[in-house]
Amino acid sequence: MSVGLVATGLGARRGGRTVFADLSFSLHPGEALLVTGPNGVGKSTLIRLCAGLLQPAAGTLDYTATPDRPPVALLAEAAALDGELPLGEALRFWARLDGRADAIDRVATALAEVDLAALSTVPVRLLSTGQRRRAALARVVASGALLWLLDEPANGLDAAATARLEVLVERHLEQGGMAIVATHLPLRLPGMRTLALGGVA
Ligand SMILES: Nc1ncnc2c1ncn2[C@@H]1O[C@H](COP(=O)(O)OP(=O)(O)OP(=O)(O)O)[C@@H](O)[C@H]1O
């Protein structure tokens, strides 16, 4: 199979209820999929399935990555950064876990790219909502991962930060990356396709 993600007849159940069924899509290097739909329709569930944190109730999800990059980076609702650590340290902690030496080197650049360089010595717990979101994005950027899974990445971001997010995703795609972005806020991503979840009747 060529590099990419292929979902075929995907179904998800949570709490004993069907969230969605028979979802099929594919994603290849340079492509982004915007997942939209009303609250509770299953956007986060789809992101978690793609991250391997949930098992599909039906169908298959085949992912072929490249050996030169970490396969997946997830931006979920919680930033998952240690609140007591200075921001730069918290990001370097994850970069070490990502297991690639250059991820640690990329932390400072990623912080600058989300306009947080000035706050790298500030404990994460003191960051504002939007700053935490940008910090979580810096973690994804620093990872160098092939597939970005972004769950509501624009939540809490102001217009300038949203524009930076769009630029970072665009650059990721230009570098052969892929992105699945669950959002209820409008985002402009080049050549993106939209997967509108409609709920299960
Ligand atoms: N841990 C869980 N246990 C049981 N049901 C869950 C769990 N998490 C989510 N659900 C249910 O699964 C459905 C889909 O939730 P999900 O979070 O994927 O929706 P969403 O489209 O991301 O919503 P939102 O726009 O509000 O973020 C909802 O009905 C929700 O109540």
The ligand as an SDF file (V2000), in Angstrom:
LIG
                    3D

 31 33  0  0  0  0  0  0  0  0999 V2000
  -16.0000    8.2600   26.7880 N   0  0  0  0  0  0  0  0  0  0  0  0
  -17.2230    8.2010   26.2610 C   0  0  0  0  0  0  0  0  0  0  0  0
  -18.1170    7.2970   26.6810 N   0  0  0  0  0  0  0  0  0  0  0  0
  -19.3410    7.2360   26.1370 C   0  0  0  0  0  0  0  0  0  0  0  0
  -19.7700    8.0490   25.1760 N   0  0  0  0  0  0  0  0  0  0  0  0
  -18.9360    8.9640   24.7260 C   0  0  0  0  0  0  0  0  0  0  0  0
  -17.6190    9.1020   25.2350 C   0  0  0  0  0  0  0  0  0  0  0  0
  -17.0160   10.1210   24.5880 N   0  0  0  0  0  0  0  0  0  0  0  0
  -17.9160   10.5850   23.7060 C   0  0  0  0  0  0  0  0  0  0  0  0
  -19.0530    9.9100   23.7890 N   0  0  0  0  0  0  0  0  0  0  0  0
  -20.2510   10.1150   22.9810 C   0  0  0  0  0  0  0  0  0  0  0  0
  -19.9100    9.9030   21.6180 O   0  0  0  0  0  0  0  0  0  0  0  0
  -20.5880   10.8480   20.7870 C   0  0  0  0  0  0  0  0  0  0  0  0
  -19.5650   11.5490   19.9300 C   0  0  0  0  0  0  0  0  0  0  0  0
  -18.7120   12.3640   20.7490 O   0  0  0  0  0  0  0  0  0  0  0  0
  -17.5400   13.1960   20.1300 P   0  0  0  0  0  0  0  0  0  0  0  0
  -16.7940   13.8050   21.2650 O   0  0  0  0  0  0  0  0  0  0  0  0
  -16.7870   12.3520   19.1660 O   0  0  0  0  0  0  0  0  0  0  0  0
  -18.3360   14.3070   19.3030 O   0  0  0  0  0  0  0  0  0  0  0  0
  -17.8270   15.6460   18.6020 P   0  0  0  0  0  0  0  0  0  0  0  0
  -18.4300   15.6640   17.2260 O   0  0  0  0  0  0  0  0  0  0  0  0
  -16.3520   15.7440   18.6860 O   0  0  0  0  0  0  0  0  0  0  0  0
  -18.5200   16.7480   19.5010 O   0  0  0  0  0  0  0  0  0  0  0  0
  -18.1210   18.2820   19.8470 P   0  0  0  0  0  0  0  0  0  0  0  0
  -18.3970   19.0980   18.6080 O   0  0  0  0  0  0  0  0  0  0  0  0
  -19.0670   18.6190   20.9560 O   0  0  0  0  0  0  0  0  0  0  0  0
  -16.6890   18.2890   20.2660 O   0  0  0  0  0  0  0  0  0  0  0  0
  -21.3610   11.7620   21.7070 C   0  0  0  0  0  0  0  0  0  0  0  0
  -22.7170   11.3570   21.7030 O   0  0  0  0  0  0  0  0  0  0  0  0
  -20.7480   11.5540   23.0610 C   0  0  0  0  0  0  0  0  0  0  0  0
  -21.7010   11.6870   24.0760 O   0  0  0  0  0  0  0  0  0  0  0  0
  1  2  1  0
  2  3  1  0
  2  7  2  0
  3  4  2  0
  4  5  1  0
  5  6  2  0
  6  7  1  0
  6 10  1  0
  7  8  1  0
  8  9  2  0
  9 10  1  0
 10 11  1  0
 11 12  1  0
 11 30  1  0
 12 13  1  0
 13 14  1  0
 13 28  1  0
 14 15  1  0
 15 16  1  0
 16 17  2  0
 16 18  1  0
 16 19  1  0
 19 20  1  0
 20 21  2  0
 20 22  1  0
 20 23  1  0
 23 24  1  0
 24 25  2  0
 24 26  1  0
 24 27  1  0
 28 29  1  0
 28 30  1  0
 30 31  1  0
M  END
$$$$
